[in-house]
Amino acid sequence: MSATPFSNPVQVEGLVQIGSKESYIRQRLEEERRRLEQEAGIAKSSGQHFARPVEQGFTRSQRDKTTILFGGLTWKHEKLVHGALESLGYKCEALPVPNKAAFQLGKEYGNNGQCNPTYFTVGNLVEYVQNLEAKGLSKREIIDRYVFFTAGACGPCRFGMYEAEYRLALRNAGFDGFRVLLFQQSGGLNQAEAAAGLEMNLDFFLGILNALNIGDVVNDVAYQIRPFEVNPGETDRVLDECMDLLHETMRRKKPYTLEGKMGALLRNMSLAGTAEQVGKFVNQLYGDDYTAALEEVRERLDAVPVDRTRVKPIVKITGEFWAQTTEGDGNFNMFKFLEKEGAQVLVEPIGTWIMYMIHQAKQQIKDEQGLDLIASNTPKWNFAKLFNNRWNTQQKIAKLTFAEGVFKREYNRLIEALGSLAHHLTDQYELQRLGHPFYNSRSGGGEGHLEVAKNIYYSNKDLCHMVLSLKPFGCMPSTQSDGAQSAVVSQYKDMIFLPIETSGEGDVNAHSRVQMALGEAKVRAKNEMKAALEETGLRLEEIQEFVNDHPEMQRPMYKFGHRKGVVGVAANFVLHAAGRMKKEMRDTVAVAG
C-alpha cells in the first residue's frame, strides 16, 4: 500500500481517538497554531467572528410577484435559460450585457482589488436596479419584488467572495436587503427547500442544462457560419429568428408529470414519486421537443449562403470562465474584434466546464479511497469493511460515469439535430493526460489544468492556428496557468499562444497585442491555402467556379473532410472540392467511354 498522510502509528492513534480525518486535521492545526503563538509570545484573545448576515427569504408564496434576475453568459444562453425558467412558472429577466459604465459602478460601490468579472457583474446589477428606481419604483419595492440568482463556490480564488461583494455593493448603493440567491457548485442535484421560492430540483436542473447545451451548439454553429457568409449580417438576422423559436420551445416545454389512470394507480401505491422521476428521465432521453426545434433551426441556418474559399485563421478561445464566455466590454469585445480582423473564432462551450466538474469529482473520490478505513484504524483482515468501502467507492464512481455518459449523449444528440456542424465535447481524460505534466490536475481553482491542456490539445490536433486565453487581471488560477504555459510553449515550438488580461480598460493595448499574434496566424493560414492549391494543381478561380455550379457546396451544413495537418476551413474545403472535381471528371469520361 502506498504511503498516505496518515500512515505512521502516532497519526493512526490520533485518528482512532478523534474518529475522522477531518477532526484529526483540525486538531493538528489547532496544536500547531498554539505552538506558534507560544513561540511568538502572542496572547490569544477571543474575538467576534464574522457571521453571514441574515437576509429576507424568497418563498414559494412570493413567486408570482417576484422577478429573478440573472446574467453573465452569452445572450443566446441567457435567452434559453429565460425560457426554461418561465416554463417552470418563474418570473425572470436576464440582465443586459455589462458595459464599461457598469464596470465603473462596480468599482465605485464595491471593494478595491476585486477581479474583473466581479466589477462588471455587480456594477451591472446596481445599474439595473438604479434604472428601475429611475422609472418610478421605490427602493423598498425593488428589494421586495426582485432577487438576483448567481453561482457560488468555496474558492480558492475570489470567486468564493462574490456573494459578499454583491451584497456590499448593493448596500453601498442604497439597496440594503436586496436578495442574492446562491447556487453552490458543490451542492448536489437537489438544493431545494420545502418552501423555497426557487426550487433547485430535477426539473430545474434539466431545464437549465438543456438551455445551456442548446445555447452551446447554436453559439458554436453561428461562429462557424458568420465569417464565411456571402451577405453581411444575414447570419445574425437568421440567428435572432432562430433564438426566438428556441426560446418559445423552452418556454412551452412543461415538466413531465404522471397523468391518467396509471398515475392515479401509482399514487395509490405510494410509488408516484419514484415513477415520476423515472418518467422525467426517460422523457429527457427520448423526447423530441428540443431536437425537432433544432432541426427547424438547422434548415433556417442552412439557407444562409457561405463562401468557404475565404482564408480565415482559426483562433481558439480559452481562459477564465466568465472572461472567455461574455460577449461585451468585459473581454474587450474580443470576439467581434477577431471577426472584424478576418479570423474565425472557436468559442468554448459551457459543457466542457460541466464535464470538467464531473471529472474532478470522480478524481477526488478515487484519491480519497481508503482514507476512512485508515481514520477508523480498520484492520487489514476485516474483509467485510474493506469490501464495503471498495463497493461504496465504485458505486459513487459508477454514478458519475453514468452522468458523464448521459450528458455526452444528450449533447451529441443536439449536435446531430443541428446538422452535426458543432464541435463535440473534448475528452476530459485526454485533457488530463496532456495537461498534468505541466499543471497538476489535482490543483483546483479557476479552470485548473484545462487552460494548459486545451492549448496543447487544440494546437496539436490541427484544430486552430492560434490560442487566445482571456482572463481577469490578477486572476490567481489563470496566472498560475500562464506560468506553466511558458514551459508548454518552449516544448511545442510551433504554438501561437497569447494570454490577455482583461481589466475593464486598455482595449487598444489588448487589441494591438492580438493583432500582432493574429498576423502570424494569418500567414500560416495563407501558406496552408497556397500548399493546398499547389497539391491540387488548380487555381482558386477554378474551384470557385465549380462551387458556383454546385449550390449545395455553398450551404453551411454541407459536410467535407478534415485533412490531418491542415487546420483552416478554406484549405480543407479546397482539397475536398478538388477531389470532387476530379471524381466527376472521371465519371464523365467513364460514361462517355
N, C-alpha and C positions, 0 to 999 in steps of 0.2 A: 504493500500500500504506500502510495506517495506521501511525502511529508505534508502536514497541514499546520495551520497556526495553533492547533490545539493538540499536538502530538506528544508533548512531554508529560510526565506524571504529575508535576505540580499543577499544570494547566488543567489536566483532566480532573484532578481532585477539586480544584476550584469550581469546575463546571458541575461536578456532582452536587456540590453544596448549593449552587445557585440554580441549576436546573435548566438553563438555556444559554445559548451562545450570546444572545443579546444582553442578558443580565450580566454575564461574565465580562463582556466588553465594557459595559457601563461601570462595573465595579473597578476594573483595571484603570479606566480613565480617571475615575474619582481618586483612586490611590495615587496615581501619578500627579494629578493636579495638587493634591495635598502635599506631596513631597516637594514639588517645585515651589509651592507657596512658602513652605518652611525654609527651604534653602534661600529664597529671596527675602525672607523676613516680612512677608505680606500677610497682614491680618485679614482673614476672610470676614466680610460683613454681609449680613442678609440684606438683599435689595428687593425691590418690587419689579418683578419681571413683566415684560410686555405681554399683554393678552389681546387676542384678536377682538376688535370691537363687535358688539352685538348689533346687528342691523335689522331693519324691518324685513320680515319674511315675504316670500312670494307664494301664495297659497292657491289651491285649485279654484276657490271661490272668486279669485281676482282675475282669472284668465280672460274673461270677456271684456274687461276694461283695462287690461294691461298689455302694452306693446313690448315685445322682446326685440332689443337691438343687437346686431352682431355685425362683424366685418373682419377684414384682414386677409381675404382671399381674392382671387380674380373675380371680376364682375360676373363671369359665366358660372363659377361655382356658387357665388352668393345668390344668384337668381334661382338656381335649382334648390339650394338649401331653403330659400324663402318659400318655394312651392312645397317642399317636404314638410316644413313646419306648419304651413297653412292646412295641409291635408290632415294633420293631427289636431286641428282645431285651435291653433295658436294665432294670435295677432302678432305680426312680426314685421320688421323692416331692416333692410341692410343699410349700413352707414355708407355715405359716399366714399369714393376713393380719396384717401387722405392727401392733402396738398401741403405746400410749404407754410401756408397760413396756419394750418393745424399743427405743424411741427413747432412753430413759434409759440403757439398757445400751450403746447405740451411743455416747452422749456420754461414758460412763464409760470405755470401753475404746479409743475412737478419738481422733484428733487434734481439737484445737479448730478451729473455723472451717470445718468441713465443711458441706455442704448437707444439706437435709432428707432426700432420698432415701438418702444415704449412711448417716446415723444410723439411720434406720428399717430399712434392708436389712441392714446389718452387725449391728445390735443384734438383729434377728430371727434371724439365723443363729447368733449367740452364744447367744441364749436357747434355740434349738432344741438345740444340742449340749450345753448345760448340762442340759437336761431329759433328754437321752439318758444323761448321766452320772448323773443322779439316779435313773434307772431301773436302774442297776447296771452300765452299760458303763464300762470304764476309758477314760482319755484316749487311750491307745495304740490300743485297739480302735476308738474313734470316728475317729481320724486314719486308720487303715488301711482302715476299711470305709465311709467316706463322703467324697464330694467335692462341691464347690459349683460350679455352672455359671452363668456370668453373661456379659453383653455387655461389650465393652470398646471404647475409642475413643482417638483421639490428641488429644483436646481440641477447641477451646481452653479449654473450661471445666473444672471439676474432675472431670468425667466421666472424663477420661483418667487420673485418680489413684485411681479406685475400687478397682482391683485391689490396689494397695499398701495402701489403707485396710482392706480386708477382711483382709489378712494381718496387718497391725499389730494390729487389734482382736482377732483370734483368738489371736495370740501373747500379747498382754497378758492375755487371759482364760485363758491356760494351755494353749492348743491349738496350740502352735508346730508347724508342719509340716503343718497341715490344708491339703489341696489345693484350689486355686481354678483352675478351668478357664475360659479366656477365649476368647470368640468375638469376633474383631475384625471390626468393620463393614466394614473395607477389605480383608478377607482373601480375597474372591472366593468362588466357588462351592464349590471343593473345598479344605478346610483339613485334610484327613486325612493322617495319617502311617501308615506301614506297620503298626506295632504299636500304634497309638493305642487307648486304651480307649474313647474317644468319637470315632467316625469321622464327620467332617462331610463326607459325600459327597452324591450326588444323592438317595439315599433319605432321608437325614437332612433335607435342606432341603425336599424335597417334603412330608414328613410334618409338619414344623414349620409350613411355610407354610399347608398345608391346615388345621391345627389353629387357627392364628391367624385365618385368613379365616372359618372356620365360627364361631369364637368371636365375631368382629366382627358377623356378620349376626344371630346369635342374641341377642347382647347388645343390639344396636340394636332388634330387634323387641320384646324384653322391656320395654325402657324406653318403647316406644310403647304397649304394651298396659296396663302396670301403672297409670298414672294414671286410666284410664277403666274399670277392672274393676268390675263390679257387686258381686261378692263379695270383700271384702278378703282378701288373702293367696292367692287362687286362682292368680294368675299365677306367683308364686314356687313354689307347690306343683307345678304342672304343669311349670314350668321345671326343677325338680330331677329330675323323672322323665325329661324330655327330655335333660338333660345326662348322665344315666346311660346312656340309649340311645346317644347320640353317642359317649360315652367307650368303650362296648363296640364300636361300629363302628370307631373309630380303632384300638382295641387288636387287633381281629381282622383288620384290613386289612394283609396282608403285602406286602412289596415285590415288584414284578414280576421274574420270573426266566425264562430260556429253558428250556423243557422239551420233552420228546418228541424225535422223530426230527429235526425241523428244528433244534432246539437242538444236538443232537449233530453234525449236519452243519456248522452254522456254527462250532462249536468246532473241528472238524477243519480248517476253512478259516481258522482264526485270525481270524474275524470276530465271535466271540461278544461281545467287549467292546462294540463299536460297535452291534451288533444289540440287545444288552440295554439299552443306553442309549436307543436309539430306541424300544424297546418300553416302557420306563418312561414316556417322554414321551407316547407315544400313549395308553397306559393312563390317564395323568393327564388328558388332554384328553377322552377319550371314555368313561372308566369311569363307572359309575353308583352306586358304593358309597356315596359321600357324598350325592349328590343324592337317592337313594332314602330314605336315613335322614332327610334334611331334609324330604322330603315327608311322612313319618310325623310328624315334629315339627310340621309345619305343621297337620296335622289335629288334633293334640292341643291346640295353642295356639289354633286357630280355634274350639275348643269353649268357650273362656272368654268369657262374655258381657260386653259392654262398653256403656257409655253415653257416646257421643261428643258429647252435648249439654252436657257439663260444660265450663265455661270454664277453660282452663289456659294460662297464659303459657308459651311455649317458650323455654327457656334453653339456648343452645349453649355447650358446654364446650370451651375451648381452653387453651393454656398449655404448660408443660414436659411432656415425655412421661410421666414417672413420676407427677407430681402430677395430671395430667389423666386418668390411667388407673386408679390404685389406688382401692379402694373401702373405705377404713377411716380410721383416725386420721391417716394420712399426709396427707390433704387435708380434715381436719375432718369426715369422713363427709358430705361436701358433697352427694353425690347423694341420699342418704336424706333429708337436711335439706331439699333443694329440693322433693322429692316430698311431704314432710310439710307443707311450706308451700303446697302446691297448685300446683306447677309441673310441667311436662313437661320432662324432661331429654333433650337431644340430645347423645349421647355421641360422642366422637371415635374412629373406628376406627384400629387399628394399621396397616391397609392404606394409609392416607394417608401415614404415615411411610415405608413401604416404597417407595411410588411417588415420594415426595419424594427419597429417596436415589438412585433410578434417574435421576430428572430432573436432580439436581445433578451426577451423574457424566457425563451427556450434555453438560451445560453446560460442565463443565470441559474435556472433550475438544474442544469447539468453540472455547473460549477459547484453548487451547494449540496449536491447529492452526498448523503452520508454524514453531514455535519451534525445533524440532530442525534445520530447514533453516538457520535463522539461526545456530544454535550451531555447525553444521558448515561455515558460510560457503559454502553451496551457491550456485553462480551461477544467475541467473535463466534463463539459456539451457539449463540442464540439465533438459530437459523430462522425461526418464525419472525422475529423482529427484522432481521436482515432482509428477508423476503418481502415483508410488508413495506419496508422502506423503499426497496427497489421497485415494487409494484406501484406504489403511490407516485413515485417519481416518473415512471414510464407512463402512467395514466395522464399526468399533467402534460408531459411532452406530447403524448398522442393527441390530446385535445387541441393543443396549439398547432400541431402538424395538420390536423383536420381543418382548423381555422385557416391556415395558410392555403391549403388546397382549395377550400371553398371560395376564399377571397380571390385567388388567382383565376379560378374557373369563371366566377361572375365577371371579373374584369375582362377576361378574354372573350366572353360571350358578348359583351358590349362592343368590344373592338370589332368582332366579326359582323355584328349588326350594322356597324357604321362603315363597312366596306373593307375592313382589315388594313386600313391605312395607318392607324395609330400604332405607336410602338408598344410592345409588350413590356411588362414589368421586368426590371433587371433582377436576376437571381441573387438573392441575399448571400447565399453561401459562396458564390463566385466572388462577390464583392468582399466578403470577409477574407477569403483566401488571398485576394490581391492586395487588400489594404493592410492586413495585420502585420506584415514585416516592417511597415513604415509607421503605423499608428495602431497601438494595441486595441483590438476590437472589444476589449472589456472596459475601455475608458468611456464613461458616459458624458453627457452634456452636449448640447447642440446636435449636430449630425454625426457625432462620433467619428468613426473611421470612414464614413461614406464619402466625404469630400475627397480624401486621398484616393479611395478605391475607385470612385467614378471617374476621376481624372485618368487613371491607368486604363480602366475598362473602355471608356469611350474613345480614347486615343488609340489604343492597341487593337480594338475591334473594327477599325476603319469606319467609325460612326460619326466622327466630326473632324474638322480641321483645327479647331481651337476650343479650349475650355475656359469659360469665364466664370469665376467664382465671386458671387456677390454676398457681402456680409456687412453687418453693422460695424461702425467704428468702435474699436476696443472690445469686440466680442471675444470672450476668453476661449471657448472651444474652437472658433474659427482661426484665432491667432495661433493656437497650438497646431492646427492643421496646416496653416501656411508654413510653419517651421518645418514640418515633416515634408511638405511639398518640395522644398529645396533639395532634399535627398532623392525624391522621386524624379524630378526634372534632371538631376545630374546623372541618373541611371538611364532614363529614357530620353535620349538626346533630341529626338525629333518632335517632342511635345511643344505645343504653343499653349502655355498656361498663364493666365493673368488674374490675380486677385484684386478686387476693387472693394475698398471700404466705403460704405455709404454713411454720410453724416448729416443729411438734410441740406447740405450746401456743398459747393465745389463741383457743380455739374460740368463746367468747362474743362477742368483738370481731368476728371474721370473720363469724359468723352474723348479727350485728347489721347489719353493712355490707351483707350480701347481702339482708337483709330490706328495707332502705331502697330499694335499687335494684329489688328484685322488686316492691315496691309500685307503682312507676311502670309496670313491665311488666304487672302485673295490670290496671291502669287501661286500658292500651292494648288488652289482650285483651277486656275487658268492652265497651269502646267499639266494637270490631270486631263483637262479637256483637250489640250493640244496632243497629248500622248494617245488619247482615245481616238481622235480623228486620224492620227498617223497610223494607228493599228488597223483602222477600218479601210484606209485608203480613200476616204470620201471627204468631200468638202461639206462644211456646215450647211451651206445653201441647199445641197442635195438632200441632206437629212431633213431640213425644214420643209422642203417641197414634198417629200414623201409623207411627212406628218400631216401636212395640209390636205393631202389626198386621202388620209385615214382619220376622219374626225374622232373616232374612239380614242385615239392616242392623245387627244387634247383634253380628255376628261380627267379630273383629279383622281378618280378611283381606278384608273387604268393601271394594271399591275405589270411590273417589269422587274428583272432580277437585280441583285447587288453583287457585283464582282469583287472578289477578295483583293484587297489592296487599293480599291478605288472608293473614295469617300463621297464625292459630290454627286448630286442628283443628275446634273447635266451630263457628266461623263458616263455615268451608268446608263442613262437614257439613250445616249448616242450609240453606245455599244449594243444595246438591245435593239434599237431601230435599225442599225446596220445589219445585224443578224437577221432581222425580219425581212429587210430589203433583199438580202441575198437568197433567203429561202423562197420568197415569192418569185424571184427571177429564175431559180432552179425549177420551181413548179411550173412556171410559164413555158420554159424550154422543154420540160418533160411532156407537157400537154401538146405543144406544137410538134414535138417529135413523134 
